[in-house]
Amino acid sequence: MGNSIIKGAENKKAKVMKITGETFKIRTPTTASDVIKEYPGHVLLESESVKRYGIRAKPLEPQEELKPKKIYFLVELPKLPEETRVPRRVKSAVHMSAKDRLECLMLSRRTGSDLSVVEQNSAVQVKMRLPRSQVEKLMQDSHDENELAERIVDLCLKN
């Protein structure tokens, strides 16, 4: 009637080491989620992957099982300060609808000589691609919108 040592019980445990150097043993089979549920914000890293990949080592998936006789590191993921986070969406200074952006994209793919004439309600609509510099020059030379429209029509007739 004394203490007995069960041979093989030690072999079925995995060792987990915290960043402080403290270690504890876990009976296998168990999953990574069972270990990290007590440590929110932490992940488990396999020691072999840390040796191989260093800081780029991939954390274990929550459903992954821990293997006996292996060492795992319990590491807290660093939290990025709010001001260093990269915005997910870049806001444009130009406010255009999706339809307008698509139309601009379609116009940018056309050649300079591409003209299309569409008749709507007995009015004629002419679509023509002009370089931005030429449009800006026309706008600066014109006194009002009517004169600008006339100059654009004259340019269309020349082409």
Stockholm file with secondary structure:
# STOCKHOLM 1.0

chainA/1-159         MGNSIIKGAENKKAKVMKITGETFKIRTPTTASDVIKEYPGHVLLESESVKRYGIRAKPLEPQEELKPKKIYFLVELPKLPEETRVPRRVKSAVHMSAKDRLECLMLSRRTGSDLSVVEQNSAVQVKMRLPRSQVEKLMQDSHDENELAERIVDLCLKN
#=GR chainA/1-159 SS CCCCCCTTTGGGEEEEEETTSCEEEEESSCBHHHHHTTSTTEEEEEHHHHHHHGGGCCCCCTTCBCCTTCEEEEEECCCCCGGGSCCSSCCCSSCCCHHHHHHHHHHHTSCTTCEEEEEETTEEEEEECCCHHHHHHHHHHCSSHHHHHHHHHHHHHHC
#=GC SS_cons         CCCCCCTTTGGGEEEEEETTSCEEEEESSCBHHHHHTTSTTEEEEEHHHHHHHGGGCCCCCTTCBCCTTCEEEEEECCCCCGGGSCCSSCCCSSCCCHHHHHHHHHHHTSCTTCEEEEEETTEEEEEECCCHHHHHHHHHHCSSHHHHHHHHHHHHHHC
//
